[in-house]
Each structure stands twice: as C-alpha cells, then as structure tokens.
C-alpha cells in the first residue's frame, strides 16, 4: 500500500471570491453545544422503529434488527474506511477524503461498479462508537473531511455516530455522498449536521430508473432531495486552499445513450436549483454487474458499452449551454 507521502496530488485551485468561506466550523458543533444533536439521535432512532429512513418506506422495526429492502438492521454495515484519492480535487486535497463505505444499498443499479458491497453483505456491523473510532482515525491521518458513502439507508446510524465522535474531538466537515434516492424527512434530520451534500443525479426519466435502478420514483425523489440539500447548504463554498467546506456538489455519471436525460438534469439544476451549482461530470462508466453478465439476452444492450468520446464532450457542452459554469476540473 502506498503511503500518503508517496502520492503526488496537485493542490486544488483557490475559489472565486463569492464562493470563498473563511473561519469555517463544522455545522454539527453548534448543534452539539445546544443539545440538539442528541435530540436528532433520538428522532433518528424513532425513524428506525417503523422504518421510513429512505423512500422505500419498508415500515419494519430495525431497532429489533428486522430488515427488508436494504438488508440492514439496527447497526450499519461498514465495508471499508480509508483516505480516498479518487474523489474531486476539492475533497481529496493532498491528504485524501476520509471515506467510510457503508455496505448494502436501497437501489438495485444493474450497472453498479461496487456491486460486491452494495448488493452483497460485505463488511462488519458497526456500532455508533465503532464508526466514531473510524472517523477519528481518519482525522488523525490528516484527511480533509469525513465522507459517508451510500448512507441513504443508514441516516439514523450516521447521526448517532457523529454524536458519538464530536465529544471525542471530531472537527472535520461531513460529506454526504449519495445516489440521491433519499428521504426528505431523513435529510431534515441531517440539517446542520452535514456540511457538504454530494448526490449523483443518475436518470431523469422514470422508465430509465425503473429499468436500471429498479426504482421508478427515483427521478422524483432525487429532485426533492436535491432541493432540500440546496436549501440547507446552498452552493459549494471552499476555503483559501481550495478545499470544499460547505454546500452542494452534484455528480452526473455519463452513460451511453443518455444524452437527452443529462440535458434535462442540467437544465433543471440551472433553472430550478442554481446556475452556481458545482457539477462533476463523471466519465468512468463501464459495463459492470448485471450489464456485464453473459446471457442477459440483450436486456441492457443500450448501456452495455462505455460512453464514446463525443458523448462525453457533448454532455459537458450541454451543461454549459444550460447555464452551469462551475464544472469540476480534473
């Protein structure tokens, strides 16, 4: 394994003055001082009792370790925790983003590149104190943030872990790294806890969502969720060193044949959320999981290839034409 000092990472660019944040303090510290953070823990646990933590609304008692769509009971499953150098420049910086990957998922993406942990139980159940241990260890290693990956189905457990870590000295910004298939009610519990929301808006059309992520309401829930995220934190702001500190960062994974849907997503972001929305147009799609399996009978033929170069450049042009100008640069 490479040591942190062996990885040469360019420093992020300084932000535009209107998106510069000085004297940053993680939002959750204020909630901790007033006692509100512990009240959020209690509210989150009540959500688990008749589970509606995500849009699946399974209504099982996860406090008694019952599970349904997401396969997760009382405690979150953690598959890995490490400094990640593959995230956006403004997140990874030079010491890495402190990622904590949760196991299992509330979506069934047929193309998932992390299917071995999202669709199979891989990892260990962790209590709030154990997740707090991971957070503090990443902070000691110099990570610039704590990056919760696939947290949609474990929001109560995330809140519980943050509340356990704060009295022990946690002082890094919290990144909520999500598919955007989130419950607005859960997001409201995170108001003042999460500093940086990072949703991936995948599909605009319900038919595409039904076929490829097995949730036809995905576009509706994603729009509601991103509205709420932006309401809480606004456009992305960075410090003098170019590190993200607070705000919304939207990802869009470019997929073959989905140019029209990308255009609709970008236009909606520019018109209905903000033209100042920071967007990362991702180019790493490849056929994986069910899409890559032989014998699928052409079920996923439309996405069974990598996007072409002209699709990637075309999608980026569409974002600019929609009025989005803060595009991530690698």
N, C-alpha and C positions, 0 to 999 in steps of 0.2 A: 504494500500500500504506500502511495506517495505521502510524504509529509507535507504539511501546509506550506512550508518554506520552499518546497520543490516545485510548487505550482505557480507559474508566472501568469498573473491575471492583471490586465490593464485597469487602471483606476477609472471609475465612471466619470463622465463629464459633469461639471458644475451645472446646476439647473438655471433656467431662466429666472430672473428676479421675482416674477409674480408667483412662482412655484417653489420658492425657497422658504424653508422653515428653520428658524433658529430657536435655541433654548428648548429643544424637544424633551418632553417627558412622556413615557408610555401612558396611554389613556387609563389603563386599569389601576394605576397608582392612586388617582383621585377617588375611584370607587372603593378602593381598599381603605382609604383614610376615613370615609364616611360610613363604612359598614355595608354599603350597597353591594359590594362584591359577594359577600356571604349570602345576602338575600337572593342574588342571582343564582347561586349554587342551589339554594332551596327551591327556587322556581324551576330550575332545570331538572332537578330530581323529580318534581311533581310531573313534569312533562314525560319522563320515562315511565311513570306509573301506569299511564294509559297512552302508549307511545304515539306521539304526533311530532316527533323531532324532525321529520323530513316530510316531503309531500306524499310519501306512500301511506301515511296515516294508518299504521298497522293495528293500533289500539291493543297492543299486548303489554303485559306488565313486565318491563325489562328489569325492574328492581328485584323481581323474583327470578331473574335470569332467563325469562322467556325471550324468544327471538323469532323473527319472521323474515321479511324480505332481505334485510341487511345481514342477517345471521349473527348479530351482535347483541349480547345480553347486557348484564349490569356493567361490565367493565369493557373499555375499549381494547381492541387488539392492536398492538404496535408491531409492525413488521421490520422497521429499521429506524435508526436515528443517526445522522451524520452531517458534517459540513458539506453542503452541496455546491459544486462549482459550475453546474449546468443551468442555473437559473438566470434571469435577466441581470444585466450588469448592475443595476441599481439595487438588487437584492443580494447578489453573491459577493459584491465588493472584492476585497482581496483576501478575506479570511473565510468566505463561504456563508451561505444561508443555512441556518440550523434547522434542517428538515427533520420532521417526525412523521413518518409514513404510517397512516392507520390502515389496518387490514380490512378487507371486505368493502362493500360499496352498495349504494342504493340504486345504482344504474346497472344495466346489463349491456354495456357497449360491446358490440360484436367485433370491434377492431382494437380493443384495449391493449396497449403495449405493456401494461402492468397486470395482465390478467392473472398471473400466478399468485398475486397477493390480493387483487380486487375481487376475483371470482372464486378463489380457494382460500380456505382458512390457513393462513401462513403467518406465524408470529406468535406473540405471547400476550395473554390478557394482562393488562397493567392497571393497577390502582391509580388513584389520583396522585398519591405520594410518589409512586414509581415513575409516572410521567413527569412529575415535577423534578425528580432526580435527573431525568434525561435533559430537560430544559436547562437546568443549572449547569450540567456538564457541558452542554453546547455553548453556554455563555462563557464558561471558564476557558474553552478552546478558542475564544475570540470571535465567534460567529456574530454577524451583524444583526440578526433577528432570529426569532423562533417561527418556523414555517410549518404550520399544520397542513398536511397533505391528505386530501379526501376526508374531511371532517364532517361532512353533511349529516351523517347518521350518528355522530357522537358529540354533538354540540354540548349537551349537559356535562359529559365527561371532560371536555375541553375546559369549560368554565371551572369545574371542580379542580382540575389540575393547575390552572392559572392561580386560583385562590390558594392552593397549597404552596405554590412556588414563590409568590410575592413576599410573604413574611420571611422567607429564607434568602431574599436578596435579588430576585429576578428584576431586571430593569431594561430588557430589550423589547423593541416593538414586536407585536404579534402579527403574523401574516396568516390570513385565512385563504388557503389555496384549494379551490373548489370547482366542481363541474358546473356549478350554478343551479343544480337541482336541489334547492334549499327551501326550507320553510321560512316564510317571513316572520312567523312567531318566534322561531329559534334565532333568527338574525336580530330581532329586537332584544332578546336576552343578551346578545353579544355587543349591543350598543354601548360604547365606552370601554369595551374590553379589547376588541380588535382595532388595530391601528391601520392595517393595510388589507384591503379585500382584493383577492385575485381570482375572479371567476373566469372560466373558459366557456364562452358562449358558442356552442357547437352547431346547432341547427335552428333555422328559422321556421321551417315547415313541420307541421305535426306529423305528416306521413313519413318524413325522413326520420323524425325522432322515434316514431313507433317502430320502424324497421330496424334502425341502427342502435338505439339505446334502450329500446323496449319500454318507453315511457312517452306516450303520445302527447301528454300535457307538458313535456319538457320546455318547449319554447315559451309557453305562458308563465310557467314557474320561474324560468330564467329571467324573463323581463321583470317580473315582480321583484325577484331577489336583487337584481342589479339596481333597480330604482331605490330599493331600501338601502343597499350598500352605499350608493352615492349620497343618499340623504344623510347618512351617518358621518361619512368621512370626506366627501367632496372629491375634487380632482387630486391626483397624486402630487404630493409635495416631497422635496428632497432637501437634504442638508447641504452644507457648503462642499462636502466631499462627494456629492452625487449619489448618496445613499438614500433610498426610499425611507420615509419616516411616517407618512400618513396619507391615506387616500385610496382611490380606486385604480386598479390596473387590470384591464380586460385582455384576456388572451383569446385568439381565434386560431384553431388548428385548420390549416388549409387542406381540404380533402378533394380528391379528384371528382370533377363534375359538379361541384357545389358552388360555383362562382356566383350564381344568382342569389343563393342564400347568404353568402358572405356580403354581397352588396346590400341586401335588406338589413342585415345585422348592423353594418357600418352606418347606414343612413339613419337607422333608429337610434344608435348611440349618439350620433352627431345632433340629430333633431330633438330627441326626447330626453336624453341624459345630459350631455355636454360635449361641444366640439373640442373641449380641452381634455377629454378622456384620453388617458395614456393607454395605447394599444400595442400588444405584441402579436404580430402576425407570424405564426409558427409554421416552419417548413418541414418538420420531422415526421410527418405521417408516412407510414408504411403498412402494408397488409400484415396484420397480426391476428392472433387468436382465431375466432371462427372464420374470419375473412381469408385467412391463410390456409385453412384446412382443406385437404382434398376431399372430393365427394360432396361438396355443398350444393352441387347441381346448378351452379350459376346464380345462386340466391343473392350473392353480394357482388356480382360481376362489376357493377358500376363503381365500386370503390376498391376493387382488387388490383390496384396498381398505385404507384407513387404519383403524386401530382407532377405535372410537367412544368418545365421552367417558365413557359409562357403563362401558365395558370398562376404560379407564384407571383410573377411580376404584375400580372393583371389584377390579382386580388389586392396587392399593395396600392396599385393605381386607383382602384375603386375606393379604398379607404380615404385617400387624399381627395378624390373627387367628391366624396360625401361631406368633406369638411373637417375630417380628423387629421390633425397635423402632428400630434405627439406620438410618433410611431417609434417603437423600440429599435435601437440600432445595435447590432452585434459586431 
